Each structure stands twice: as structure tokens, then as C-alpha cells.
Amino acid sequence: MQDIIDWLVEFETTASEFYDKAAIFFSSDPELEKLLKNLSNDEKYHARIIKDASDYLLNTEPPSSLVSLDLASKKRMLGCIKKCEGLIDSGDLKKKELLEYIIKLEFSEWNTIFVYIANTFK
């Protein structure tokens, strides 16, 4: 369980930083910039929730996990962010592409795992 929690904290933080970077890139579009800043704040909050779960584990025996996160899933989710960041760095990211990336990220298994971990510690 701890390895999933550690990875989720890292991933939520990476996603937050990505959304911040995209907000700067699309700062000329106030509505999109606001959406990206809100997504970034959500991811920061999610990282804090999962970090709190991790801190809780320091004082108790961790529950057994019914899920696992394989390397291919980790690479797929991080790869999506890295590919999009590459387009930002090259100045080639289009709004439509960004929205497609957001949909992929927000509806990926990463969110299902986040909900599972959060519910486990309720």
C-alpha cells in the first residue's frame, strides 16, 4: 500500500505542476487559464490528502491493498504529461490537444486508485 501512496503523492504533485505550466502557456485565454489553475489546486489538495494517509501509516499497520499499480500504468500516465509538456516547451500545444490530455488524465485509472486509497482511510 505504501508504494501506491508514495507514487500517488508524486503523480498528484506532477499533475499539479503540469497544470500550472499549462496555465502559464495559455495565460492569454482567461477561461482556460482559470480551469488549469483550478485543476492544479485540486491536484495539490489530492496530494495533501494522500500524504496525510501516508503519515497515518507511520503510526499504524497499513491495510492490505486490493489494487496494484504496474509499471506500464505508471509510464502511461506520466507519459501523457511528459508528451504534453514537450508540446508546451516547443510552443506547439493547441487548446484542443490540451483538453484531450486533460480528459485522458482526469479519467485515467490514476483517479480510480486515488479514490480507492482515500476511501480506504476514511
C-alpha positions in Angstrom: 0.0 0.0 0.0 2.8 2.4 0.9 4.3 2.2 -2.6 1.0 3.1 -4.2 0.6 6.0 -1.8 4.1 7.3 -2.5 3.5 7.1 -6.2 0.2 8.9 -6.0 1.7 11.7 -4.0 4.4 12.1 -6.7 1.9 11.8 -9.5 -0.6 14.3 -8.0 2.3 16.7 -7.5 3.5 16.2 -11.1 0.0 16.8 -12.4 -0.4 20.0 -10.4 2.9 21.3 -11.7 1.9 20.4 -15.3 -1.4 22.2 -14.9 0.5 25.3 -13.6 2.8 25.2 -16.5 -0.1 24.9 -19.0 -1.9 27.8 -17.2 1.1 30.0 -17.9 1.3 28.8 -21.5 -2.4 29.6 -22.1 -2.5 32.8 -20.0 -3.9 34.7 -23.0 -7.1 32.6 -22.6 -8.6 33.7 -19.2 -11.2 30.9 -19.0 -8.7 28.1 -19.9 -6.1 29.6 -17.5 -8.7 29.6 -14.7 -9.6 26.0 -15.4 -5.9 25.0 -15.4 -5.3 26.8 -12.1 -8.3 25.1 -10.5 -7.1 21.7 -11.7 -3.6 22.5 -10.3 -5.1 23.4 -6.9 -7.3 20.2 -7.0 -4.2 18.1 -7.6 -2.3 19.9 -4.8 -5.2 19.1 -2.5 -5.3 15.5 -3.6 -1.5 15.2 -2.9 -2.1 16.5 0.6 -4.9 14.0 1.3 -2.7 11.1 0.1 0.2 12.5 2.1 -2.0 12.5 5.2 -2.8 8.9 4.6 0.9 8.2 4.3 1.5 9.9 7.6 -1.2 7.9 9.2 0.5 4.7 8.1 3.6 5.7 10.1 1.6 5.1 13.3 -0.4 2.0 12.4 -0.2 -1.2 10.4 -1.1 -0.5 6.8 -4.3 -2.1 5.4 -3.8 -4.6 2.7 -4.3 -3.3 -0.7 -6.8 -4.8 -3.2 -5.2 -2.9 -6.1 -1.7 -2.7 -7.5 -0.1 -0.3 -9.9 2.1 -1.8 -12.5 5.0 -0.1 -14.3 3.1 0.1 -17.6 0.3 2.1 -16.0 2.7 4.4 -14.3 4.6 5.0 -17.5 1.4 5.6 -19.5 0.1 8.2 -17.1 3.4 10.0 -16.7 4.0 9.7 -20.4 0.8 11.6 -21.1 2.0 14.5 -19.0 5.5 14.4 -20.4 4.3 14.4 -24.0 2.0 17.4 -23.4 4.8 19.2 -21.5 7.0 18.6 -24.6 4.5 20.4 -26.7 4.4 23.3 -24.3 8.2 23.5 -24.3 8.2 23.6 -28.1 5.3 26.1 -28.2 3.2 23.7 -30.3 0.4 22.8 -27.9 -3.0 23.6 -29.2 -6.0 24.1 -26.9 -7.9 21.2 -28.4 -4.9 18.9 -27.7 -4.6 20.1 -24.2 -8.3 19.5 -23.5 -7.9 15.9 -24.9 -4.9 15.4 -22.5 -6.9 16.7 -19.6 -9.7 14.3 -20.3 -7.2 11.4 -20.6 -5.6 12.3 -17.3 -8.8 13.0 -15.3 -10.5 9.8 -16.4 -7.5 7.6 -16.1 -7.0 4.7 -13.6 -5.0 7.1 -11.5 -8.2 8.8 -10.3 -9.8 5.4 -9.5 -6.7 4.5 -7.4 -6.8 7.8 -5.7 -10.5 7.3 -4.7 -9.7 3.8 -3.6 -6.9 4.9 -1.3 -8.9 7.9 0.1 -11.9 5.6 0.8 -9.6 3.1 2.5 -8.5 5.7 5.0 -12.0 7.1 5.7 
